[in-house]
């Protein structure tokens, strides 16, 4: 069984090349997987990347910066 690695919001956003505000917004809207620990969010970057790919395939991405 492969261990999942969880990263902070800022590290995940940097790894994906996206703004932290966008990743946070998607997590709050339950569009991407997030682990909430007290008042903090943790992400598995690969799971987030996969979710973003699925959203894009469905045309469900609304990104404007």
N, CA, C and O atoms as a GROMACS GRO file, in nm:
protein
  260
    1UNK      N    1   0.083  -0.118   0.000
    1UNK     CA    2   0.000   0.000   0.000
    1UNK      C    3   0.088   0.125   0.000
    1UNK      O    4   0.178   0.138   0.083
    2UNK      N    5   0.062   0.215  -0.093
    2UNK     CA    6   0.142   0.336  -0.106
    2UNK      C    7   0.092   0.442  -0.007
    2UNK      O    8  -0.028   0.466   0.004
    3UNK      N    9   0.185   0.504   0.065
    3UNK     CA   10   0.150   0.608   0.159
    3UNK      C   11   0.121   0.738   0.086
    3UNK      O   12   0.198   0.780   0.000
    4UNK      N   13   0.010   0.800   0.120
    4UNK     CA   14  -0.024   0.928   0.058
    4UNK      C   15   0.049   1.039   0.132
    4UNK      O   16   0.056   1.039   0.255
    5UNK      N   17   0.102   1.132   0.057
    5UNK     CA   18   0.174   1.244   0.112
    5UNK      C   19   0.084   1.368   0.104
    5UNK      O   20   0.036   1.403  -0.004
    6UNK      N   21   0.062   1.432   0.215
    6UNK     CA   22  -0.020   1.551   0.220
    6UNK      C   23   0.068   1.674   0.238
    6UNK      O   24   0.162   1.675   0.316
    7UNK      N   25   0.034   1.778   0.162
    7UNK     CA   26   0.112   1.902   0.162
    7UNK      C   27   0.023   2.019   0.204
    7UNK      O   28  -0.099   2.010   0.204
    8UNK      N   29   0.088   2.128   0.239
    8UNK     CA   30   0.015   2.249   0.274
    8UNK      C   31  -0.044   2.312   0.148
    8UNK      O   32  -0.010   2.274   0.036
    9UNK      N   33  -0.131   2.406   0.169
    9UNK     CA   34  -0.193   2.478   0.058
    9UNK      C   35  -0.087   2.545  -0.029
    9UNK      O   36  -0.090   2.532  -0.152
   10UNK      N   37   0.006   2.616   0.032
   10UNK     CA   38   0.105   2.689  -0.046
   10UNK      C   39   0.196   2.596  -0.125
   10UNK      O   40   0.230   2.625  -0.239
   11UNK      N   41   0.237   2.485  -0.065
   11UNK     CA   42   0.324   2.390  -0.135
   11UNK      C   43   0.248   2.326  -0.251
   11UNK      O   44   0.302   2.312  -0.360
   12UNK      N   45   0.123   2.286  -0.227
   12UNK     CA   46   0.042   2.225  -0.333
   12UNK      C   47   0.023   2.321  -0.450
   12UNK      O   48   0.040   2.283  -0.565
   13UNK      N   49  -0.012   2.444  -0.419
   13UNK     CA   50  -0.033   2.544  -0.524
   13UNK      C   51   0.095   2.564  -0.604
   13UNK      O   52   0.091   2.573  -0.727
   14UNK      N   53   0.208   2.573  -0.536
   14UNK     CA   54   0.336   2.593  -0.604
   14UNK      C   55   0.368   2.472  -0.693
   14UNK      O   56   0.416   2.489  -0.805
   15UNK      N   57   0.343   2.351  -0.643
   15UNK     CA   58   0.370   2.230  -0.722
   15UNK      C   59   0.284   2.226  -0.848
   15UNK      O   60   0.329   2.177  -0.952
   16UNK      N   61   0.161   2.277  -0.839
   16UNK     CA   62   0.069   2.273  -0.952
   16UNK      C   63   0.078   2.398  -1.039
   16UNK      O   64   0.018   2.403  -1.147
   17UNK      N   65   0.151   2.498  -0.994
   17UNK     CA   66   0.165   2.621  -1.070
   17UNK      C   67   0.037   2.704  -1.072
   17UNK      O   68   0.008   2.772  -1.171
   18UNK      N   69  -0.038   2.699  -0.963
   18UNK     CA   70  -0.165   2.773  -0.953
   18UNK      C   71  -0.164   2.860  -0.828
   18UNK      O   72  -0.091   2.832  -0.733
   19UNK      N   73  -0.245   2.966  -0.829
   19UNK     CA   74  -0.252   3.052  -0.711
   19UNK      C   75  -0.315   2.979  -0.591
   19UNK      O   76  -0.405   2.897  -0.607
   20UNK      N   77  -0.266   3.011  -0.473
   20UNK     CA   78  -0.321   2.950  -0.352
   20UNK      C   79  -0.470   2.983  -0.338
   20UNK      O   80  -0.547   2.900  -0.290
   21UNK      N   81  -0.509   3.103  -0.378
   21UNK     CA   82  -0.649   3.142  -0.364
   21UNK      C   83  -0.740   3.053  -0.447
   21UNK      O   84  -0.852   3.022  -0.406
   22UNK      N   85  -0.693   3.012  -0.563
   22UNK     CA   86  -0.772   2.925  -0.651
   22UNK      C   87  -0.786   2.785  -0.592
   22UNK      O   88  -0.895   2.728  -0.591
   23UNK      N   89  -0.676   2.729  -0.544
   23UNK     CA   90  -0.679   2.596  -0.483
   23UNK      C   91  -0.770   2.599  -0.360
   23UNK      O   92  -0.851   2.508  -0.340
   24UNK      N   93  -0.758   2.702  -0.278
   24UNK     CA   94  -0.841   2.713  -0.158
   24UNK      C   95  -0.989   2.723  -0.196
   24UNK      O   96  -1.073   2.658  -0.134
   25UNK      N   97  -1.021   2.802  -0.296
   25UNK     CA   98  -1.159   2.818  -0.340
   25UNK      C   99  -1.217   2.685  -0.388
   25UNK      O  100  -1.330   2.650  -0.353
   26UNK      N  101  -1.141   2.611  -0.469
   26UNK     CA  102  -1.189   2.482  -0.517
   26UNK      C  103  -1.211   2.384  -0.401
   26UNK      O  104  -1.307   2.308  -0.402
   27UNK      N  105  -1.122   2.386  -0.304
   27UNK     CA  106  -1.136   2.298  -0.187
   27UNK      C  107  -1.260   2.335  -0.106
   27UNK      O  108  -1.335   2.247  -0.063
   28UNK      N  109  -1.282   2.464  -0.087
   28UNK     CA  110  -1.399   2.508  -0.010
   28UNK      C  111  -1.529   2.476  -0.082
   28UNK      O  112  -1.633   2.458  -0.017
   29UNK      N  113  -1.524   2.468  -0.215
   29UNK     CA  114  -1.643   2.434  -0.295
   29UNK      C  115  -1.653   2.283  -0.320
   29UNK      O  116  -1.737   2.237  -0.397
   30UNK      N  117  -1.566   2.206  -0.252
   30UNK     CA  118  -1.562   2.060  -0.264
   30UNK      C  119  -1.542   2.012  -0.408
   30UNK      O  120  -1.597   1.910  -0.448
   31UNK      N  121  -1.463   2.086  -0.484
   31UNK     CA  122  -1.432   2.048  -0.622
   31UNK      C  123  -1.305   1.964  -0.630
   31UNK      O  124  -1.285   1.889  -0.726
   32UNK      N  125  -1.219   1.974  -0.527
   32UNK     CA  126  -1.096   1.895  -0.522
   32UNK      C  127  -1.086   1.833  -0.383
   32UNK      O  128  -1.141   1.886  -0.286
   33UNK      N  129  -1.015   1.721  -0.372
   33UNK     CA  130  -1.001   1.656  -0.241
   33UNK      C  131  -0.913   1.736  -0.146
   33UNK      O  132  -0.809   1.790  -0.184
   34UNK      N  133  -0.958   1.743  -0.022
   34UNK     CA  134  -0.885   1.816   0.081
   34UNK      C  135  -0.903   1.743   0.214
   34UNK      O  136  -1.009   1.688   0.241
   35UNK      N  137  -0.799   1.745   0.294
   35UNK     CA  138  -0.805   1.691   0.429
   35UNK      C  139  -0.804   1.810   0.523
   35UNK      O  140  -0.708   1.888   0.524
   36UNK      N  141  -0.909   1.826   0.600
   36UNK     CA  142  -0.916   1.939   0.694
   36UNK      C  143  -0.876   1.891   0.832
   36UNK      O  144  -0.936   1.798   0.887
   37UNK      N  145  -0.774   1.955   0.887
   37UNK     CA  146  -0.723   1.924   1.019
   37UNK      C  147  -0.734   2.050   1.102
   37UNK      O  148  -0.658   2.145   1.086
   38UNK      N  149  -0.833   2.049   1.192
   38UNK     CA  150  -0.869   2.169   1.269
   38UNK      C  151  -0.901   2.281   1.170
   38UNK      O  152  -0.995   2.268   1.093
   39UNK      N  153  -0.825   2.388   1.170
   39UNK     CA  154  -0.854   2.499   1.078
   39UNK      C  155  -0.755   2.503   0.961
   39UNK      O  156  -0.740   2.606   0.896
   40UNK      N  157  -0.689   2.391   0.936
   40UNK     CA  158  -0.590   2.386   0.828
   40UNK      C  159  -0.631   2.288   0.720
   40UNK      O  160  -0.702   2.191   0.745
   41UNK      N  161  -0.586   2.317   0.599
   41UNK     CA  162  -0.613   2.229   0.485
   41UNK      C  163  -0.483   2.160   0.444
   41UNK      O  164  -0.376   2.220   0.441
   42UNK      N  165  -0.496   2.031   0.414
   42UNK     CA  166  -0.383   1.954   0.361
   42UNK      C  167  -0.429   1.886   0.233
   42UNK      O  168  -0.544   1.844   0.221
   43UNK      N  169  -0.337   1.876   0.138
   43UNK     CA  170  -0.370   1.825   0.005
   43UNK      C  171  -0.272   1.717  -0.037
   43UNK      O  172  -0.154   1.721  -0.003
   44UNK      N  173  -0.323   1.620  -0.111
   44UNK     CA  174  -0.239   1.524  -0.181
   44UNK      C  175  -0.228   1.580  -0.323
   44UNK      O  176  -0.325   1.572  -0.400
   45UNK      N  177  -0.114   1.636  -0.360
   45UNK     CA  178  -0.101   1.703  -0.490
   45UNK      C  179  -0.141   1.616  -0.609
   45UNK      O  180  -0.199   1.667  -0.705
   46UNK      N  181  -0.110   1.488  -0.604
   46UNK     CA  182  -0.147   1.401  -0.717
   46UNK      C  183  -0.298   1.384  -0.726
   46UNK      O  184  -0.353   1.381  -0.836
   47UNK      N  185  -0.365   1.372  -0.613
   47UNK     CA  186  -0.511   1.360  -0.613
   47UNK      C  187  -0.574   1.490  -0.662
   47UNK      O  188  -0.676   1.488  -0.732
   48UNK      N  189  -0.515   1.603  -0.624
   48UNK     CA  190  -0.566   1.732  -0.670
   48UNK      C  191  -0.546   1.746  -0.820
   48UNK      O  192  -0.636   1.791  -0.891
   49UNK      N  193  -0.430   1.708  -0.869
   49UNK     CA  194  -0.401   1.714  -1.013
   49UNK      C  195  -0.503   1.629  -1.090
   49UNK      O  196  -0.554   1.672  -1.194
   50UNK      N  197  -0.530   1.510  -1.041
   50UNK     CA  198  -0.626   1.421  -1.106
   50UNK      C  199  -0.766   1.484  -1.106
   50UNK      O  200  -0.836   1.479  -1.207
   51UNK      N  201  -0.806   1.543  -0.994
   51UNK     CA  202  -0.937   1.607  -0.985
   51UNK      C  203  -0.946   1.726  -1.082
   51UNK      O  204  -1.049   1.747  -1.145
   52UNK      N  205  -0.837   1.802  -1.093
   52UNK     CA  206  -0.835   1.915  -1.186
   52UNK      C  207  -0.846   1.867  -1.330
   52UNK      O  208  -0.914   1.928  -1.412
   53UNK      N  209  -0.778   1.757  -1.362
   53UNK     CA  210  -0.788   1.699  -1.496
   53UNK      C  211  -0.932   1.657  -1.526
   53UNK      O  212  -0.981   1.680  -1.637
   54UNK      N  213  -0.998   1.596  -1.429
   54UNK     CA  214  -1.137   1.553  -1.448
   54UNK      C  215  -1.230   1.673  -1.463
   54UNK      O  216  -1.321   1.670  -1.546
   55UNK      N  217  -1.208   1.777  -1.384
   55UNK     CA  218  -1.288   1.899  -1.396
   55UNK      C  219  -1.270   1.961  -1.534
   55UNK      O  220  -1.367   2.005  -1.596
   56UNK      N  221  -1.147   1.966  -1.580
   56UNK     CA  222  -1.118   2.023  -1.711
   56UNK      C  223  -1.183   1.943  -1.822
   56UNK      O  224  -1.235   2.000  -1.918
   57UNK      N  225  -1.180   1.811  -1.810
   57UNK     CA  226  -1.241   1.725  -1.912
   57UNK      C  227  -1.392   1.748  -1.921
   57UNK      O  228  -1.451   1.737  -2.028
   58UNK      N  229  -1.454   1.778  -1.807
   58UNK     CA  230  -1.598   1.805  -1.804
   58UNK      C  231  -1.629   1.951  -1.836
   58UNK      O  232  -1.745   1.988  -1.850
   59UNK      N  233  -1.527   2.033  -1.847
   59UNK     CA  234  -1.548   2.176  -1.872
   59UNK      C  235  -1.598   2.248  -1.748
   59UNK      O  236  -1.668   2.349  -1.759
   60UNK      N  237  -1.564   2.196  -1.632
   60UNK     CA  238  -1.613   2.251  -1.506
   60UNK      C  239  -1.510   2.336  -1.434
   60UNK      O  240  -1.515   2.352  -1.312
   61UNK      N  241  -1.415   2.391  -1.510
   61UNK     CA  242  -1.312   2.477  -1.452
   61UNK      C  243  -1.347   2.621  -1.484
   61UNK      O  244  -1.368   2.657  -1.600
   62UNK      N  245  -1.351   2.702  -1.381
   62UNK     CA  246  -1.382   2.844  -1.402
   62UNK      C  247  -1.271   2.927  -1.339
   62UNK      O  248  -1.286   2.982  -1.230
   63UNK      N  249  -1.160   2.936  -1.410
   63UNK     CA  250  -1.043   3.003  -1.358
   63UNK      C  251  -1.022   3.136  -1.430
   63UNK      O  252  -1.010   3.140  -1.553
   64UNK      N  253  -1.018   3.241  -1.353
   64UNK     CA  254  -0.986   3.372  -1.409
   64UNK      C  255  -0.906   3.448  -1.306
   64UNK      O  256  -0.954   3.472  -1.195
   65UNK      N  257  -0.784   3.485  -1.342
   65UNK     CA  258  -0.701   3.562  -1.248
   65UNK      C  259  -0.667   3.695  -1.310
   65UNK      O  260  -0.598   3.776  -1.248
   0.00000   0.00000   0.00000
